[in-house]
């Protein structure tokens, strides 16, 4: 398996979907158990990651309606992540930015990762069936 090849992720999109679901569940568990502070941006992002993961493992993922719904959900999640991430850049510009003491829960870093992940999951949802078609 070549980790830097896009086709690897397209071919194994169901595994990527399962990883996304696990990430979402771990994030929700940390939220509901009180390990992290309540953040509506984070909640929206982790929910979108989970939904896109569920859509990727679903047999309906190749249908155009599922792709459209995934695109809408993905754009919503990416917008939320971009807004939260931009607030960090705004603080950097103002000279008031500081990382959280615990980098694992830093909203600037997590929103950037969520943005990358949501866009990647949306891409896979839209184009993963193309990789399967090309292999036949």
N, C-alpha and C positions, 0 to 999 in steps of 0.2 A: 504494500500500500504506500503510495507516494503522497505524503502529507501536503506538499506544496503544489499539487496538481488539482485544478478545479474539478476535473472529471472524477477524481476520487470521492469528493464530497457529493457530487451529483449522483454517482453510482450508488453510494451508501447513504442516501438521504434519509432512510428510515432510522439508521443508527444516529445520525445527526439529530433527527426529531426526538429520539429517546433521550439523548443527552440534553436537549433543550428542555424537555419535560422534567428531568431530574434537577436541572439548574433552577427551574421555576419552583419546583416543590421544596428544594432546600432554601431558596430565598423566602418563600412564603412561611416555611417552618420557622426560620429565624425571626421573621416579622411577628408572627402570631405568638411565639414564645417570649417575646419582649427582648430579644438579644439586640435588636436594632431599633432605632427610633421610627415612629410612624411617618411615612412619607408618601403622599399621594402620587407623586411622579414615579417613585420606585415601584409602588403597587401596580400602577398601570403598565410599566415596562415588564415586570415579572409575569404579569397576567398575559400580556401579548406574546412573550417568549413561550409560555406554556401552550397557548392556543395555537401558535404557529407550529410548535412541536407536535401537538395532537393532529393538526392538519397534515403534516408531513408523513405521519405513520398511517394515516387513514387511506383506505383504498379509493376514496373519492377525490384524493388530491390531484388527480389528472383531469378532472372535469373542469370546464371553464368557469362554472359558477363558484366552485371551491377556490380556484385561483383568484377570481375577482374578489371574493370575500377576504381571502388571505392578503391580497394587495391592499384593501381598505384597512384591515386590521394592522398590517405591517406599517402602512403610512402613518396611521394614528400613533403607534408605538414609537416610530422613528421621530415623529414630530415632538412627542413628549420628551424623549431622550435628548433630542437636539436642543429643545428649550432649556432643559435642566443643565445640559452641558454648557450652553451659551451663558447661563448665569454665572458659571465658574469663570469663563473668559472675561465676562464683564467685571468681576471682582479682580481679576488679574490686571485688567486695564486701569482700574481705579486704585490699584496698589493695596487692596485690602484682602487679597486671597491668602488663605492658609490651608494646608492639608489638614484633615482630621488627624488626631493623635493616632488613631487606629486606621491605617491605610486601607484595610480590608473593607471598611464601611464608608470610605470617602465618596461622597456623591459625585464629585467631578470625575473621578476615575471610573466609578461604576456606570455612570450615565454614558461615558464614552464607550465602554465595553458593551453596554446594552445597545447603543446605536449601531456599532459594528455587527453585533449578533442579530439584531432584528432585521437589518438590511440583508445580511447573509441568508437568514432563514427565509425571508420573502423571496429572494432570488432563487433559492433552491426550490421553493414551492412552485414558482413560475416555470422553471426550466429543467427540473429533475427528470421529467419524462422524455426530454430531448436526448439526454445521455443514454437512457434505456433504449430509445429508438436507434440511436447511432451505433450501439453495440450489436444490434441484431443483424 
